[in-house]
């Protein structure tokens, strides 16, 4: 883990616990921040809050007092599931307090490369398969799964070594709270309409997904679903190198499927049946 100094003696409010909030609070405490945790679950029913209190973290549970924000916090790290119209979050925005999700903290302390996967469908399958592939016949380190797949990104990043890789499943909720986060490789499996109760509009939802490439450079790779005309058009707006994939057309510079075989840059790689997946038949991509 990188030993960053930027949070030393900084007052940070962690809003919402569960796995990601607990991990974020623990990491920030280890980095020397003055952490306050606020969670709606009563303390006696809240093992995460109890554990953090034992570590010396200030814990406020059972309600979300708006007056908390009178305490001059320099940062809020919120649980991704808490919407931005939550009164505490809205007040923090009004006060210009930066609001992050814990994947940003993970990026800040990670010593190893990150592969980020997002999309409406197929994230977990793709994340799992990439992790399995990266762990085949490697001579050093390990590929760790993290993020929306159930392993808090900040916890995984804090433990990973420079020889490792982190394969991170990322939801639109998580990606709304990034600032400098930059994977070396990013994948967008597809984009359909979803989570409009949270994002309010499809435009906001798409923008949250597209944020995965926001800080990528020409040294990074963005893998995009070329079946989507929308993603084809959006690809013109990134600095990353594009690696397209399609189940519908041949791609001279990407991955495609013809006659039940997978090709990369016109070289046959494997039969679709060898993947043991039926996505090619169902055309979910």
C-alpha positions in Angstrom: 0.0 0.0 0.0 1.2 3.5 -0.8 1.8 5.5 2.4 0.0 8.7 1.3 0.1 11.7 3.7 -2.8 13.8 2.3 -5.3 12.6 5.0 -3.2 13.1 8.0 -5.2 15.1 10.6 -7.9 15.9 8.0 -11.5 15.7 9.3 -13.3 13.1 7.2 -17.0 12.1 7.4 -17.8 8.5 6.3 -21.5 8.4 5.5 -23.0 4.9 5.5 -21.2 1.7 6.6 -21.8 -1.8 5.3 -18.6 -3.4 3.8 -17.4 -0.5 1.8 -18.0 2.2 4.5 -16.3 0.1 7.1 -13.3 -0.5 4.9 -13.0 3.2 3.9 -13.2 4.3 7.5 -10.6 1.8 8.6 -8.2 2.8 5.8 -8.7 6.5 6.5 -8.1 5.9 10.2 -4.9 4.0 9.4 -3.8 6.9 7.2 -4.1 9.4 10.1 -7.4 11.0 9.3 -9.7 12.2 12.0 -12.6 10.0 11.0 -16.3 10.4 12.0 -18.7 7.6 10.8 -22.4 8.2 10.5 -24.7 5.3 9.9 -28.5 4.9 10.2 -28.5 1.5 11.8 -28.7 1.6 15.6 -25.3 1.0 17.4 -26.5 -2.2 19.2 -27.4 -3.8 15.8 -24.3 -2.4 14.0 -21.2 -4.7 14.3 -19.2 -2.5 11.8 -19.8 0.6 14.0 -18.9 -1.4 17.1 -15.6 -2.6 15.5 -14.7 0.9 14.4 -15.3 2.4 17.8 -12.9 -0.2 19.3 -10.3 1.1 16.8 -10.8 4.7 18.1 -13.0 5.9 15.3 -15.8 8.4 16.3 -19.2 6.7 15.6 -22.6 8.3 15.3 -25.4 5.9 14.6 -29.2 5.6 14.4 -29.8 8.9 12.6 -28.2 11.4 10.3 -28.0 14.8 12.1 -27.6 17.6 9.5 -25.7 19.6 12.1 -22.8 17.2 11.7 -21.7 19.3 8.7 -21.2 22.3 11.0 -17.9 20.6 12.0 -15.8 21.7 9.1 -15.1 18.4 7.4 -12.6 18.5 4.5 -14.0 15.4 2.8 -17.1 13.1 2.7 -16.7 9.5 1.7 -20.2 8.1 1.1 -21.6 4.6 0.6 -22.4 4.3 -3.1 -26.0 3.4 -2.5 -26.8 6.7 -0.8 -28.3 9.0 -3.4 -27.1 12.6 -3.9 -30.5 14.0 -2.9 -29.9 12.6 0.6 -30.0 15.7 2.9 -26.5 15.3 4.3 -25.1 14.7 0.8 -27.0 17.6 -0.6 -25.8 19.9 2.2 -22.2 18.7 1.7 -22.4 19.7 -2.0 -23.9 23.0 -1.0 -20.9 23.6 1.3 -18.5 22.5 -1.5 -17.2 19.5 0.5 -15.6 17.0 -1.8 -17.7 13.7 -2.0 -15.9 10.5 -2.9 -16.7 6.8 -2.9 -14.2 4.3 -1.6 -12.9 3.2 -5.0 -11.2 6.6 -5.2 -9.4 5.8 -1.9 -8.5 2.4 -3.4 -6.9 4.0 -6.4 -4.9 6.4 -4.2 -3.3 3.7 -2.2 -3.0 0.9 -4.8 0.6 -0.1 -5.8 -0.5 -2.3 -8.6 -2.3 -2.0 -12.0 -6.1 -1.8 -12.0 -8.5 -3.3 -14.5 -11.9 -1.7 -14.2 -15.1 -3.2 -15.5 -18.5 -1.5 -15.8 -21.6 -1.7 -17.9 -25.3 -2.5 -17.4 -25.1 -6.3 -17.9 -22.2 -8.7 -17.7 -20.0 -6.9 -15.2 -19.6 -9.8 -12.7 -19.1 -12.5 -15.3 -16.5 -10.3 -17.1 -14.7 -9.4 -13.9 -14.6 -13.0 -12.7 -13.3 -14.3 -16.1 -10.5 -11.6 -16.3 -9.4 -12.5 -12.7 -9.2 -16.2 -13.7 -7.3 -15.5 -16.8 -4.8 -13.2 -15.0 -4.1 -15.9 -12.4 -3.2 -18.5 -15.0 0.5 -19.4 -15.1 1.7 -16.2 -13.6 5.1 -16.3 -11.9 4.6 -13.5 -9.4 1.7 -11.9 -7.5 -2.0 -12.5 -7.9 -5.1 -10.9 -9.5 -7.6 -9.8 -6.8 -11.3 -9.3 -7.5 -12.7 -6.1 -5.9 -15.4 -3.5 -5.9 -19.1 -4.2 -6.7 -18.4 -7.9 -6.8 -18.4 -8.1 -3.0 -14.8 -7.3 -1.9 -14.3 -3.7 -0.8 -11.9 -2.0 -3.2 -10.1 0.0 -0.5 -9.5 -3.2 1.6 -8.1 -5.1 -1.4 -5.9 -2.2 -2.5 -4.5 -1.8 1.0 -3.4 -5.4 1.0 -2.3 -5.8 -2.6 1.4 -5.8 -3.5 3.2 -4.2 -6.5 3.3 -7.6 -8.2 -0.5 -8.0 -8.0 -3.4 -6.8 -10.2 -6.8 -5.6 -9.0 -9.8 -6.5 -11.2 -12.5 -4.1 -10.1 -16.2 -4.3 -10.9 -17.6 -0.8 -10.8 -21.2 0.4 -10.6 -22.4 3.7 -11.8 -23.0 4.6 -8.2 -19.3 4.1 -7.4 -18.1 5.9 -10.5 -19.9 9.1 -9.6 -17.6 9.5 -6.6 -14.2 9.4 -8.4 -11.8 12.3 -9.1 -8.4 10.9 -10.1 -9.2 7.2 -10.4 -7.5 5.7 -13.5 -7.4 2.1 -14.5 -4.8 0.9 -16.9 -7.4 -1.1 -18.7 -11.2 -0.4 -18.6 -14.1 -2.4 -20.0 -17.6 -1.2 -20.8 -19.6 -4.3 -21.5 -22.8 -2.4 -22.7 -25.1 0.5 -21.7 -28.8 0.1 -21.4 -31.3 2.1 -19.4 -31.1 1.4 -15.7 -31.1 2.9 -12.2 -33.1 6.0 -13.2 -34.6 6.2 -9.7 -31.0 7.1 -8.6 -29.6 8.9 -11.7 -32.9 10.6 -12.6 -32.1 10.7 -16.4 -30.5 8.3 -18.8 -28.0 11.0 -19.7 -26.8 11.1 -16.1 -26.6 7.3 -16.0 -24.5 7.1 -19.2 -22.2 9.9 -17.9 -21.6 8.0 -14.7 -20.6 4.9 -16.7 -18.4 6.9 -19.1 -16.5 8.4 -16.1 -14.4 5.2 -15.9 -12.2 6.5 -18.7 -12.1 10.1 -17.6 -8.5 10.1 -16.5 -7.1 7.5 -18.9 -4.3 8.4 -21.3 -2.9 7.2 -24.5 -0.9 4.6 -22.5 -4.2 3.0 -21.3 -6.7 0.7 -23.0 -10.5 1.1 -23.2 -12.4 -2.0 -24.3 -15.7 -1.1 -25.8 -18.8 -3.0 -27.1 -18.8 -2.1 -30.8 -22.3 -3.5 -31.1 -23.4 -0.3 -29.5 -23.6 2.7 -31.9 -23.7 4.9 -28.8 -20.4 3.6 -27.5 -18.9 3.9 -31.0 -19.7 7.6 -31.0 -18.5 8.1 -27.4 -15.2 6.5 -28.2 -14.3 9.7 -30.1 -14.2 11.5 -26.7 -11.5 9.5 -24.9 -7.7 9.7 -24.8 -7.3 6.0 -24.2 -6.5 3.4 -26.9 -9.7 1.8 -28.1 -10.0 -2.0 -28.2 -13.4 -2.8 -29.7 -15.3 -6.1 -29.6 -18.3 -7.3 -31.5 -20.5 -10.3 -32.1 -21.9 -8.8 -35.3 -19.1 -7.6 -37.5 -15.5 -8.3 -38.3 -13.0 -5.8 -36.7 -9.5 -5.5 -38.1 -8.4 -3.8 -34.9 -10.3 -5.7 -32.3 -12.1 -8.8 -31.1 -15.0 -10.4 -33.0 -17.0 -13.6 -33.5 -17.4 -15.4 -36.8 -18.8 -18.9 -37.3 -18.7 -19.7 -33.6 -15.0 -18.7 -33.3 -13.4 -15.7 -31.5 -10.8 -13.7 -33.4 -8.5 -10.9 -32.4 -7.1 -8.7 -35.2 -8.2 -11.4 -37.7 -6.3 -14.2 -35.8 -8.4 -17.0 -34.5 -8.1 -17.3 -30.7 -10.6 -20.0 -29.7 -14.1 -21.5 -30.3 -17.0 -19.8 -28.5 -17.9 -23.2 -27.1 -14.6 -23.2 -25.2 -15.8 -20.3 -23.1 -18.7 -22.4 -21.7 -20.9 -19.3 -22.0 -24.1 -18.9 -23.9 -23.9 -15.1 -24.3 -23.1 -15.5 -28.0 -26.3 -17.4 -28.7 -28.4 -15.0 -26.6 -26.8 -11.8 -28.0 -26.9 -10.1 -24.7 -23.9 -8.0 -25.7 
